[in-house]
């Protein structure tokens, strides 16, 4: 019985293909910069929540369920102007 045809001629070739796929799917990030951005977005979210308590019209129009939602709402607001 014949099995399915081999995709790679050797284990080394197979590993090279795996590493190539892995490298193409991976994103290298500066951890310090990432953590600073996350902290800044959290400060923004807190400021918007405080502004909502003061009934600020812009703040009330923003979605603050998640960081992504807040950024998306801000982007939409300024694109619409």
PyMOL commands that place a pseudoatom at each C-alpha (Angstrom):
pseudoatom trace, name=CA, resn=UNK, resi=1, chain=A, elem=C, hetatm=0, pos=[0.000, 0.000, 0.000]
pseudoatom trace, name=CA, resn=UNK, resi=2, chain=A, elem=C, hetatm=0, pos=[1.266, 3.355, -0.931]
pseudoatom trace, name=CA, resn=UNK, resi=3, chain=A, elem=C, hetatm=0, pos=[0.863, 6.171, 1.542]
pseudoatom trace, name=CA, resn=UNK, resi=4, chain=A, elem=C, hetatm=0, pos=[0.503, 9.765, 0.683]
pseudoatom trace, name=CA, resn=UNK, resi=5, chain=A, elem=C, hetatm=0, pos=[3.468, 11.319, -1.084]
pseudoatom trace, name=CA, resn=UNK, resi=6, chain=A, elem=C, hetatm=0, pos=[6.136, 12.955, 1.028]
pseudoatom trace, name=CA, resn=UNK, resi=7, chain=A, elem=C, hetatm=0, pos=[6.174, 16.732, 1.041]
pseudoatom trace, name=CA, resn=UNK, resi=8, chain=A, elem=C, hetatm=0, pos=[9.781, 16.936, 2.225]
pseudoatom trace, name=CA, resn=UNK, resi=9, chain=A, elem=C, hetatm=0, pos=[12.806, 14.883, 1.279]
pseudoatom trace, name=CA, resn=UNK, resi=10, chain=A, elem=C, hetatm=0, pos=[14.364, 14.991, 4.722]
pseudoatom trace, name=CA, resn=UNK, resi=11, chain=A, elem=C, hetatm=0, pos=[13.635, 15.912, 8.322]
pseudoatom trace, name=CA, resn=UNK, resi=12, chain=A, elem=C, hetatm=0, pos=[15.926, 18.923, 7.921]
pseudoatom trace, name=CA, resn=UNK, resi=13, chain=A, elem=C, hetatm=0, pos=[13.876, 20.170, 4.957]
pseudoatom trace, name=CA, resn=UNK, resi=14, chain=A, elem=C, hetatm=0, pos=[10.677, 19.643, 6.932]
pseudoatom trace, name=CA, resn=UNK, resi=15, chain=A, elem=C, hetatm=0, pos=[12.092, 21.574, 9.912]
pseudoatom trace, name=CA, resn=UNK, resi=16, chain=A, elem=C, hetatm=0, pos=[13.242, 24.400, 7.625]
pseudoatom trace, name=CA, resn=UNK, resi=17, chain=A, elem=C, hetatm=0, pos=[9.731, 24.699, 6.174]
pseudoatom trace, name=CA, resn=UNK, resi=18, chain=A, elem=C, hetatm=0, pos=[8.239, 24.720, 9.695]
pseudoatom trace, name=CA, resn=UNK, resi=19, chain=A, elem=C, hetatm=0, pos=[10.617, 27.446, 10.857]
pseudoatom trace, name=CA, resn=UNK, resi=20, chain=A, elem=C, hetatm=0, pos=[9.852, 29.501, 7.771]
pseudoatom trace, name=CA, resn=UNK, resi=21, chain=A, elem=C, hetatm=0, pos=[6.093, 29.281, 8.434]
pseudoatom trace, name=CA, resn=UNK, resi=22, chain=A, elem=C, hetatm=0, pos=[6.645, 30.041, 12.124]
pseudoatom trace, name=CA, resn=UNK, resi=23, chain=A, elem=C, hetatm=0, pos=[8.813, 33.100, 11.370]
pseudoatom trace, name=CA, resn=UNK, resi=24, chain=A, elem=C, hetatm=0, pos=[6.238, 34.423, 8.904]
pseudoatom trace, name=CA, resn=UNK, resi=25, chain=A, elem=C, hetatm=0, pos=[3.455, 34.137, 11.494]
pseudoatom trace, name=CA, resn=UNK, resi=26, chain=A, elem=C, hetatm=0, pos=[5.427, 35.575, 14.420]
pseudoatom trace, name=CA, resn=UNK, resi=27, chain=A, elem=C, hetatm=0, pos=[5.600, 39.233, 15.344]
pseudoatom trace, name=CA, resn=UNK, resi=28, chain=A, elem=C, hetatm=0, pos=[8.584, 40.523, 17.278]
pseudoatom trace, name=CA, resn=UNK, resi=29, chain=A, elem=C, hetatm=0, pos=[7.605, 43.267, 19.719]
pseudoatom trace, name=CA, resn=UNK, resi=30, chain=A, elem=C, hetatm=0, pos=[9.583, 45.506, 22.034]
pseudoatom trace, name=CA, resn=UNK, resi=31, chain=A, elem=C, hetatm=0, pos=[8.099, 44.479, 25.389]
pseudoatom trace, name=CA, resn=UNK, resi=32, chain=A, elem=C, hetatm=0, pos=[8.838, 47.814, 27.071]
pseudoatom trace, name=CA, resn=UNK, resi=33, chain=A, elem=C, hetatm=0, pos=[7.165, 49.806, 24.306]
pseudoatom trace, name=CA, resn=UNK, resi=34, chain=A, elem=C, hetatm=0, pos=[4.200, 47.413, 24.278]
pseudoatom trace, name=CA, resn=UNK, resi=35, chain=A, elem=C, hetatm=0, pos=[3.720, 47.727, 28.042]
pseudoatom trace, name=CA, resn=UNK, resi=36, chain=A, elem=C, hetatm=0, pos=[3.960, 51.524, 27.844]
pseudoatom trace, name=CA, resn=UNK, resi=37, chain=A, elem=C, hetatm=0, pos=[1.320, 51.635, 25.118]
pseudoatom trace, name=CA, resn=UNK, resi=38, chain=A, elem=C, hetatm=0, pos=[-0.960, 49.337, 27.127]
pseudoatom trace, name=CA, resn=UNK, resi=39, chain=A, elem=C, hetatm=0, pos=[-0.537, 51.531, 30.223]
pseudoatom trace, name=CA, resn=UNK, resi=40, chain=A, elem=C, hetatm=0, pos=[-1.255, 54.698, 28.222]
pseudoatom trace, name=CA, resn=UNK, resi=41, chain=A, elem=C, hetatm=0, pos=[-4.399, 53.195, 26.716]
pseudoatom trace, name=CA, resn=UNK, resi=42, chain=A, elem=C, hetatm=0, pos=[-5.554, 52.200, 30.192]
pseudoatom trace, name=CA, resn=UNK, resi=43, chain=A, elem=C, hetatm=0, pos=[-5.024, 55.790, 31.383]
pseudoatom trace, name=CA, resn=UNK, resi=44, chain=A, elem=C, hetatm=0, pos=[-7.058, 56.990, 28.401]
pseudoatom trace, name=CA, resn=UNK, resi=45, chain=A, elem=C, hetatm=0, pos=[-9.836, 54.524, 29.188]
pseudoatom trace, name=CA, resn=UNK, resi=46, chain=A, elem=C, hetatm=0, pos=[-9.905, 55.674, 32.822]
pseudoatom trace, name=CA, resn=UNK, resi=47, chain=A, elem=C, hetatm=0, pos=[-10.031, 59.338, 31.723]
pseudoatom trace, name=CA, resn=UNK, resi=48, chain=A, elem=C, hetatm=0, pos=[-12.923, 58.616, 29.350]
pseudoatom trace, name=CA, resn=UNK, resi=49, chain=A, elem=C, hetatm=0, pos=[-14.794, 56.772, 32.111]
pseudoatom trace, name=CA, resn=UNK, resi=50, chain=A, elem=C, hetatm=0, pos=[-14.344, 59.787, 34.411]
pseudoatom trace, name=CA, resn=UNK, resi=51, chain=A, elem=C, hetatm=0, pos=[-15.518, 62.113, 31.639]
pseudoatom trace, name=CA, resn=UNK, resi=52, chain=A, elem=C, hetatm=0, pos=[-18.612, 59.933, 31.175]
pseudoatom trace, name=CA, resn=UNK, resi=53, chain=A, elem=C, hetatm=0, pos=[-19.445, 60.487, 34.852]
pseudoatom trace, name=CA, resn=UNK, resi=54, chain=A, elem=C, hetatm=0, pos=[-19.298, 64.244, 34.145]
pseudoatom trace, name=CA, resn=UNK, resi=55, chain=A, elem=C, hetatm=0, pos=[-21.667, 63.665, 31.192]
pseudoatom trace, name=CA, resn=UNK, resi=56, chain=A, elem=C, hetatm=0, pos=[-19.117, 64.757, 28.573]
pseudoatom trace, name=CA, resn=UNK, resi=57, chain=A, elem=C, hetatm=0, pos=[-20.801, 64.353, 25.156]
pseudoatom trace, name=CA, resn=UNK, resi=58, chain=A, elem=C, hetatm=0, pos=[-17.741, 62.940, 23.383]
pseudoatom trace, name=CA, resn=UNK, resi=59, chain=A, elem=C, hetatm=0, pos=[-17.014, 60.495, 26.199]
pseudoatom trace, name=CA, resn=UNK, resi=60, chain=A, elem=C, hetatm=0, pos=[-20.633, 59.357, 26.232]
pseudoatom trace, name=CA, resn=UNK, resi=61, chain=A, elem=C, hetatm=0, pos=[-20.425, 58.573, 22.518]
pseudoatom trace, name=CA, resn=UNK, resi=62, chain=A, elem=C, hetatm=0, pos=[-17.412, 56.275, 22.934]
pseudoatom trace, name=CA, resn=UNK, resi=63, chain=A, elem=C, hetatm=0, pos=[-17.470, 52.518, 23.469]
pseudoatom trace, name=CA, resn=UNK, resi=64, chain=A, elem=C, hetatm=0, pos=[-15.159, 51.616, 26.365]
pseudoatom trace, name=CA, resn=UNK, resi=65, chain=A, elem=C, hetatm=0, pos=[-15.748, 47.902, 26.755]
pseudoatom trace, name=CA, resn=UNK, resi=66, chain=A, elem=C, hetatm=0, pos=[-12.173, 47.144, 25.701]
pseudoatom trace, name=CA, resn=UNK, resi=67, chain=A, elem=C, hetatm=0, pos=[-9.041, 49.003, 24.630]
pseudoatom trace, name=CA, resn=UNK, resi=68, chain=A, elem=C, hetatm=0, pos=[-9.722, 48.031, 21.038]
pseudoatom trace, name=CA, resn=UNK, resi=69, chain=A, elem=C, hetatm=0, pos=[-13.308, 49.288, 21.222]
pseudoatom trace, name=CA, resn=UNK, resi=70, chain=A, elem=C, hetatm=0, pos=[-12.173, 52.630, 22.642]
pseudoatom trace, name=CA, resn=UNK, resi=71, chain=A, elem=C, hetatm=0, pos=[-9.568, 53.143, 19.922]
pseudoatom trace, name=CA, resn=UNK, resi=72, chain=A, elem=C, hetatm=0, pos=[-12.053, 52.111, 17.259]
pseudoatom trace, name=CA, resn=UNK, resi=73, chain=A, elem=C, hetatm=0, pos=[-14.676, 54.534, 18.616]
pseudoatom trace, name=CA, resn=UNK, resi=74, chain=A, elem=C, hetatm=0, pos=[-12.180, 57.406, 18.730]
pseudoatom trace, name=CA, resn=UNK, resi=75, chain=A, elem=C, hetatm=0, pos=[-11.028, 56.671, 15.198]
pseudoatom trace, name=CA, resn=UNK, resi=76, chain=A, elem=C, hetatm=0, pos=[-14.613, 56.590, 13.947]
pseudoatom trace, name=CA, resn=UNK, resi=77, chain=A, elem=C, hetatm=0, pos=[-15.445, 59.835, 15.731]
pseudoatom trace, name=CA, resn=UNK, resi=78, chain=A, elem=C, hetatm=0, pos=[-12.590, 61.745, 14.115]
pseudoatom trace, name=CA, resn=UNK, resi=79, chain=A, elem=C, hetatm=0, pos=[-13.023, 60.153, 10.684]
pseudoatom trace, name=CA, resn=UNK, resi=80, chain=A, elem=C, hetatm=0, pos=[-16.656, 61.280, 10.680]
pseudoatom trace, name=CA, resn=UNK, resi=81, chain=A, elem=C, hetatm=0, pos=[-15.743, 64.930, 11.250]
for i in range(1, 81): cmd.bond("trace and resi %d" % i, "trace and resi %d" % (i + 1))
show_as sticks, trace
zoom trace
